[in-house]
Amino acid sequence: MHRPGFLKRFITVLFAALALSLCAPSFAAKLESKFGAKEIEYGEEAAAQVAKDNKFSNNADDIKRVQTLGEKLAAVANKMQAVASYGSAKITPFEYKFSIIDDPDINAFSVPGGNIYVNTGLLKFVQSDQELAAVLAHEITHACHHHMIYLLDKQASLNNQMAIALLASMLSGANSSDLNNVLMGVQLIQIAKINGYGQEAERDADHGAIVYMKEAGFNPVGMLTFLERLSLKPELVELGIYRSHPMHADRVRAAKALLGELKIPINRRATTDAIKAEVRNNMLNGADAPAIYLQEKLVYYPAPLADKTAAQRAQNAADIINAALDSGLQMRELTSEPAAGIIIARNKPLITIIEADAKLMGKSLPDLTKSVTTAIRNVLWKQMVDTVQ
Ligand SMILES: [Zn+2]
């Protein structure tokens, strides 16, 4: 379409954009002076743009979930430093705000000053609050480690895409806004949402996220399982947040190493919806009886021993079963010696059932041993079928 004066306007805007690029303020001079108020100012412009371009979800449960998890993490990030390998760990408390964008892409992003966005597609993808917390903590780290200030410093000049985005924004009626702010808003969103912050910043955000999660009482294994599952789904990754970061293996490796350093046991079943052995406290013959459940079915009641309570034995057995399930155990690797009450995984004793356990279930020792083995095999079978699909 040709509107009168269109070309003239086009050229004017292009020149304005170029002029801005040439006299863009040098961020190199004292980056720290940009922390806080400036970040909030930039962030607000970007947030206004995000609000204009997106539809927010109004699902009250989802909003409450994201806010509750996010605020816990934000409180920690506002008072505790996590070492920054990129950006700066200098604390500038922000008023974090969490919004949900109605969009099926698996994506989340943040703009400076504490505005954090997650897509509905991401909410569907995460399998636990722990995984969602990992994503929120990652985005919080981008903000509290001032990543954007450092990034802008690197990319102080405009690129062509930017000029086009600016032009589009102006022609679509944003011309009453202050040019510089529109420019900043568009640039920030482009970095935050589309291009990502770059490998160093991503690595730092993963690292900070694990540190903040631990401090806030979350299970940081959620970061590992989230990244692992993302790396298994390249077709999904293409669509969303990590499309610009083809280094999932690196991120998974780094997360695993940090969990090891922090002595956090890697129990993937705690942060995913994979089938797990659970201990439930039942009543049996009028007394408390901790029981082991798999797939909502009672497996057995561990009886107390001289040196261990029933609860300790139950928790111990559940942990062992979950670790075995995590280890990629195959059905043929799980056997048993029913007469001795021993369940064997990869030729090593996994769990020992005793006569007292069998008695609580009203079964013989060989029968209970066989039925516990079958219950675990059923999970392995289900996992195998699920993996094939
Ligand atoms: Zn990131």
Boltz pocket constraint, residues with backbone or C-beta under 6 A from the ligand:
constraints:
  - pocket:
      binder: B
      contacts: [[A, 138], [A, 142], [A, 196], [A, 197], [A, 201], [A, 202], [A, 205]]
      max_distance: 6.0
